[in-house]
Amino acid sequence: MKIRHIVAATAALLFTGAAVAGPQCTEAPQSEWMTQEAMKNELADQGYRIDRFKVTDGNCYEIYGEDKKGVKVEIYFNPVNAEPVKERRND
Amino acid sequence: MTDTLEATNATRNDRVKVWDPAVRVFHWSLMTAFAVAYFTADDAGVVHQWSGYAALALVAFRLLWGVIGTRHARFSDFVPRPAKLADYVRRMIRGLEPRYLGHNPAAAIMILFLSLATAVIGVSGWLLTTDWGWGSEVLEEVHETTVNIILVAIALHVGAAIYESFRHRENLIRSMFTGYKRR
């Protein structure tokens, strides 16, 4: 009886386990977003090296990479206008 | 006055020092480091990183203390052979597990598991800050999934401590603060 309760509680916890939440970048529909290619080109022009590019649950284009000074960065961009929303630097 | 004194002495006599200060400080420091890291996860900034390094250092220290520490801190005192663990678990399922002054065999496995999971979380977290691991999806999965697993383990750990406290009529959580258990 007790064991069953423990198992149930355990299962509940496992499935509600938190994932790290990023910011919300836009409410605009995807049709208004820049293409991923355009975003990547824009960033390359600004001197970023992109190691990883992803579309987040919060409607952001998120990149991991290095800025032009070689500092490791993780940046969330608004996919409509390419404005940075949140930035994490690891220097 | 005399009565109070006698009562105090009686209490002293039926309790015994089990957990040395290093074990207790380790336990609550690790809990604190984990909590701080957990609640600063969104930022993953300096505080998050250093609480992770603190957790790694604590586990490293505990491994050492498990070899050179006081009696009930030593792995040789509490890490069971498989047969002993199986026997304990069988008794536990029937609600008949014996009381241990030190860590019981199931608790021993929990301690090893929590230490291992902390090491995995700490090392994967550190690697995520390096050139090599920056932005790695695999490392991120390992880091976050192990956190979810350790949360379940922590829930079991706390649940078991409370259950065993009722079962053996002693306050194990208080013992982890004071170091004393009833004889």
Interface residues (C-beta under 8 A of the other chain):
Chain A: K2 I3 I6 A9 T10 L13 L14 G17 A18 A19 V20 A21 G22 D51 R52 Y64 G65 K72 E74 R88 N90
Chain B: A41 D42 D43 A44 G45 I93 T129 D131 W134 G135 S136 E137 E144 V147 N148 I149 L151 V152 A155 L156 G159 Y163
